């Protein structure tokens, strides 16, 4: 199904592609990291502990569709240095948990089941799959493909409440002074709705902020830059680069993927049926055009996995047990493939390549410019809130060389869970957020502390914090190490 694979990579749908050539050659599943990642920058090597998996998702493999959980308790945050008080805060956040972006994968699974029924090839477990798929389809249709789920709404409501809890006096005094809050979105429904729910929560928890929150502004150049005309080179590369296409095509249909897929399917269908499917012996049609498409055992499990990984985000719309049909080992493998798709297409990618993340410069600039305007007293803005998508946060994290987000892989090697700390569940779960709290003292010395998924996080290794172990950085030091001097 190579044409479909290439199309899905381009438009960002949920069929999985990835980078497993090395692992396939080694004949092993991706192993858990030792918990250490080495990052090199300006000759400095540091070891950082990998983020713990968020409960209750530990032991499950939902990749970038992992529902959000804050990674650190408010009670454990490093206090600000004596004499410093917060003067500004800003964030960029992905939308919350959502429905499937389209019904394509559901449709392909329904076609698969129909073929099996016609061939009398359903096992007892396989016969239990269709009711789950039909029920899940109904919930997605009622919610609207791509729209926020009930959980997604709460993720942003709770994120806003925790922001207020982190900086209560700052927001109270800012409201009294009449300082305003700006809201920007990509303009896409789920990002707009995330921003609206975030703002509604701010108003509900601190009503004095209500008149100070400006109407949301759509800024696609800032928050949907991967589709902007000025990044046509990226779009062309993603759709047609032969190195990328060859890597992903070889990986997605590699030996290990086929082995894992057959293990899943042979619990649902008879071996002969699975063998025929693997040989391309069943006709499948595109859900929109009705045109025939090639579809094999890996494609089938990739579609089933997309239901498995999205279902937890719809926990308020229903209960589904797709983990009965996909074993933990298969979920681990196909979750890895989804990670690899994002790693190569949106994140660090091939060593020496910058096309996947150089376009995030506009958003990094916006973060720095926002702080600069506060320092120059050109603005009395209280907060700047931006709501966007994984395609924006992933390259930003890579560009900024944030922990777990920046290690590239040579073309002749392949990203795996064994050799690289990049994980979709860590770098870009639903509602992933990067926040900067800005502090100043009476001498006009400005400090910045970053939180990534609400965990205090270091900037890149070339930046020196105010003291060893601290997460506070002088703004001038950040400007130096990120090249803004």
Secondary structure, 3 states (H helix, E strand, C coil): CHHHHHHHHHHCCCCCCCCCHHHHHHCCCCCCCCCEEEEEECCEEEEEECCCCCCCCCCCCCHHHCCCCCCCCHHHCCCCCCCCEEEEEEEEEECCCECCCCCHHHHHHHHHHHHHHHCCCECHHHHCHHHHHHHHHHHHHHHCCCCECHHHHHHHHHHHHHHHHHCHHHHHHHHHHCCCEEEEECCCHHHHHHHHHHHHHHHHHCHHHHHHECCCEECHHHHCHHHCHHHHHHHHHHHHCHHHHHHHHHHHCCHHHHHHHHHHHCCCECHHHHHHHHCCCCCEECCCCCCEECCCHHHHHHHHHHHHHHHHHHCCCCCCCHHHCCCHHHHHHHHHHHHHHHHHHCCCCECCCCCCCHHHHHHHHHHHHHHHHHHCCCCCCCEEEEEECHHHHHHHHHHCCCCCCCCCECCCCCCCCCCCCCCHHHHCCCCCEEEEEEEECCCCCEEEEEEECCEEECCCCCCCCCCCCCCEEEHHHHHHHCCCC
